[in-house]
């Protein structure tokens, strides 16, 4: 079964205003979910717009990442008030929490991304974390959101950093799916891989322009935010699990266990994971194209202010048992790293990260 897309995607500079009519067709008691103080102004507008239409609207905020404790608390609140939809307005973890709550309550979810940092507003998937931000597991949902509201006027207010993080997360679609699924005989999967290749090329061509000229009048900015928030989600919807994640994401999940000091975003960790995956390909399968890909990626990542080593995320892998923790979590049973076309064990991860962190990355010569 493929859960390909939201039932409706409303995109543009007035997407939220246009979406209200559609939302009110099935929801009279929505719960607006958010978290960050930096997005409070937008959430207040959403609440006021609904109240002005005589809607009995409620609101709740996450205290942490998308974690069981927050979900249980807000689930009770929504139940007590008989809320009939969840409007999740925020970054990826808010969107994931909104989708999970809607699933638990068997009510529709409306996702309103307030940054272009992930494709969480699109997918039938949610990641669960501890209160400290450590990855627990991903959860497959029974449907994509009912409506995805992709409002440019909301997204342009997000920090520039969220755009570069989203670019890294979107690039992973190509580097992971082309490795895990290239031998698939399924035509739809192959089409998803080709979309991820086109997306990669577009991000390389327009990413720096979008990052440098961060404004809604810049067509490159529009193309990149929609690549991050929409196309990346479509790739996973069409291609399925193996077109969504592999070693870059499994390394992300492991690195969160150590709670990096620099509070990196999801895509920033995934970007470092892509580089390590490429080094792993080089080591395990003697893939000469992997080193060429690194030489292409590193300057691009540096130009849009992305970290390119685990140490830049705020972790010294050579301290304590950090390297062992990353290696064992990455290779745990059920990890997406086992989607790779070659076996990977913890000693492989220890070896590749040791070499990776010990060698200085340059923008001219690679490794």
RAZIJO-V502398 format. One record per helix or strand of 2 or more residues. SS is the DSSP state (helix for helix, strand for strand). FROM is the first residue (numbers start at 0). TO is the last residue. Records with the same first field share a line. If there is no record, write none. Layout:
SS->FROM-TO + FROM-TO
This chain:
strand->7-11 + 29-33 + 57-60 + 84-89 + 107-112 + 124-128 + 134-139 + 146-150
helix->14-23 + 36-50 + 67-79 + 91-104 + 151-154 + 159-179 + 186-211 + 218-238 + 240-242 + 246-257 + 265-284 + 287-302 + 310-312 + 321-329 + 335-338 + 345-357
